[in-house]
């Protein structure tokens, strides 16, 4: 597989976003306010650069409004994901929110001209089987639909809608202008939400403030500038499924730094998951007839 610039950007974005659940799980700040400062600090850093460098270009009203909608969708995704992480495990929340490829595939099939290829559906099934193997079959058999579970799944649905809408916007708007508008919308939306719910905006430890800045720089700016660039040049379905590998990296980091248990079954599930992702990058359509036909 040739490592083109969009693919390298996607890999970079996945690595940056993988540390986010670990930082949130430290519980140095409430989940909702953590989401707000992630967006707020990111836009404070980005806005001066795009304005003084002349890289900001105001798009047409339609795409500007869609970029605002993307900001609301993405910030809602991060907010409910933060809560899910803090109320369960970093591994479980990451896996459940990464069910988004299913929603992206269905949404692409229904609403986009670019339909998912056969390899996407095969790769999705393989990757989801790997994800179920990783988290444990008994979890799905004896599943308790608590708030953490529902929020993690809701996060995946919100993200899938965000990815489909942003794919449309990024076809007409450059990445920096899109990020600036969406981050401004995210900050205002989450600021109003936190204020109305009486979330604390101050009173955190030095470590808490440091983690908030780290989330903004690494998990927001670096990660989503890279992923937005990849989304601009790659299929939305392929990007969403590739992000499943973030759950594998997060699981390893959670084992190393949070002492979350990692088993041989989880390792095996991770390998299957990554293999499923690789199938989606295979250019020739996979055909059972071709595989079993005589040469």
N, C-alpha and C positions, 0 to 999 in steps of 0.2 A: 504494500500500500504506500503510494507516494505521499510524503509529508509536505503538502502544499501549505501556503500561508494560512488559509482558513482553518485547516486541520491543526496546524501548530497553535493557532490562536485558541482553538477549542480545547486542546490539551492543557494549555496554560490556564484557561478559565476554569477548567475542572479541578486542577490542582489548587487554585486559589480558593474556590468555593468549598473545597472539602474540609478546610479547617474551621469553617463557620459553625457547624453543630458543636464542635468541641468548645469553642469560645462561649457559645450560648449556654452550654451545659454547665459551665462554671458557676452560673447563677449569680454573677456579680451585680447584675442589674435585672429588673423585671423584663419579661419577654417583649411586651408591647413597646416600652420606652426604648429598649435596645434596638428594635426595628426603626423607630423614629430617628435615633441618633445615627444609625447606619446610613440613612438617606440624607439627613441634615448635614453631617460632616462631609459626606461625599460631594454634595452640591456646593458647599462652601469652598472646597478645594478645586472643583472643576470649573465653576462659574467665572472666576477671575481669569483663568487660562483661556477659555474659549472667547471671552469678550475682548481681552487685550491682544490676543493672537489673530483675531478676525476669523476664527474657525466656526463661529456660530452663524448659521443662516436660518432665518425664520421661514419655515415651510408654509405652504398654502394652508388655509384655515382647516380644511378637512383633515389633513395629516397632522396638524398641530393638535387638534382635538383628539385624534386617535393616539398621539403620543402621550397626552394627558391621561387618557383612559388606560394606557399601558402602565403609567406610573401608579395609578390607583390599584390596578390589578396586581402588579408586582409587589407593591407595599403590603397589600392585603395578604398575598401569598407568604411573604416573609413574616408578617405578624402572627398568623395562625401557625406557621411552622415553628417559630420561636417557642410558642406556648406548648406545642406538641413535644418539642425536644425537652423542655424543662419538666414536663409531666410524665415522660417515658424515658427511653434511652436514646442516645444520639444515633445509634445504629438503626433501631426500629423506626424512628421518625424519618430518617433519611430514606430508608427503603420504601416506606409507604407513600411518602410524597413523590417518589420517583416512579410511581405508577402512571405519571403524566404521559409517557409515550402512547399508552392505550388511548387516552383522551385526544392526544394530538393526531393519532392515526385516524380515529373516527371523525374528528373535526376536519382534517384535510380531505378525507373521502367525501364528506358532505358539502364543504364550503369552498375548497380551493381547486383551481384548475389542475395543479400538480398533484396527482393521485399517488398514494403510497404504492411502491412496487411490490411484487410478490416476495422479494427478498426481505422487505421491511416487515411484513407480517410473519414470515418464518423466523426472522431475527428477534422480533418482539416476543413470540411464543417461547423461544429458547431462553431469551434473557429473563422473562418473567418466571419461567420454571427455575432458572438459576437463583432468582431473587427469593422465591418461595423456599427453595432448598437452603439458602443462606440464613433466612430468618427462622426456619423450622416449620415443618408441616403441621406439627401439633398446635402452633400458634394460630393457624388458619382454621383448624378443626375446632379448637376450643376458644375461639376468638371472643373477647369481651369488647363490645363496641362502646368503649368509654370515650371521654372527651378528647383525650390525647390521640386516639385512633382516628376519630372523626375529623379532627383538625388536620392531622397529617394527610389524610385522603383529600380533604378540601383544599389543602395547599397544592397538591398535585393537579387538581382540576383548575384552580386559579392560574397556576403556572402554564398549563397547556393552552388556556385561552389567551394568556399574555403572549406566548410564543407565536401563536397563529396571527394575532393582531399585529405584533411587532414585525413579523415577516412582511406583512403588507406595507407597513410604514417605512421600513428600512429599504424597500425597493425604490422609494422616492426621497428619502431623507438621509443625510449622512449620519454616521454613528455618533459623533460628538454632539451635534445639534439634538438628535433624538434623546441621548442620555441626559442632556441638560434640561430639556423640557420635562421628561418623565421623572427625573429626580426632584425637580421643583414641585411637581404635582404630588409626588410621594411625600415629600417633607410637609407640605401644607396639609394634606389629607391626614397623615398620621399625627401631626401636631394638634390639629383640631380634635381628633379622636382621643388622644392621650389626655388632653385638657378636659374634655367632657367626661372622661372616666376617672379623673383625679389621679392620674399617674404621676409619680414624683419625677420632676425634671432635674433635680439636684440631689446632693447628699450622698454621692457615691464615693467609694474609696479611690485612691490613686490608681490601683490596679483595675478598678472598674472603668475609669475614664480611659485608661490605656487600651483596654480591650475594645471599647466603643470606637476609638480612633482606628484601631487595627481592623475592625470589621469594615469600617468605611473605606479605608485605603486598599486593603487586600481583597476582602470578600465582596466589596461593591465595585469600586473603580476598576481595579486590575481585572477582577473576574468578569464583570459584565461588559466592560469595553471589549474584552477578548471574545466573549460569547456573542455579543451583538455583532461584532465583525464577522464571526463564523456564521451566524444566522443570516447575515446579509448575502453571503456567498454560497451557502449550502442549503440543502432541503431542511425544512423545519422538523420533519419526522426524524431525519438522521441526527440532527443536533440533540433533540429531546432524548433519543435512545442512547446516544453517547454519554449523556449526563448521568445515566444509570451507574456508570463506573465511579461516580462521585461517592455512591453509597459504599462501595468496596473500600475506597481509600479512607473514608470516614470511619468505617468499622475497624480498620487497622490502627488509625490514630486514637480511636476510643479505647482500644485494647492497650495501647502503649501509655496513654496519658490519663485515662479515666478508670483504668482497670476493669473495663467491661469485658466480659468473657468472650473469647473467640475460640471456636472449636474446629475440628477437621471438617465437619459438615459445612461450616460457614466458608472455609477456604474452598471446598469443592464447589459450593454454590456460587462463589465469586468467580471461579474459573468458567463455569457454565455461562454466567451472566456476561462476562467479557467476550466469550465466544459468540454469543447471540449478537452483541454489538458488532463484532467483526463481520458477521454475515450480512449486515445491512450495508457494509462498504464494498461488498463483492459485486462487481459490475455486471457479470453475466447472470441472467435469470436462472435460479436454481430450479431444476426440473427432475422429479423422481423418475420420469420416463427416460430421460437422458442418462441418469446415473445407473439404471439397471439395464439399459439397452446394450446389445452386443456391439463391440467395435468392429 
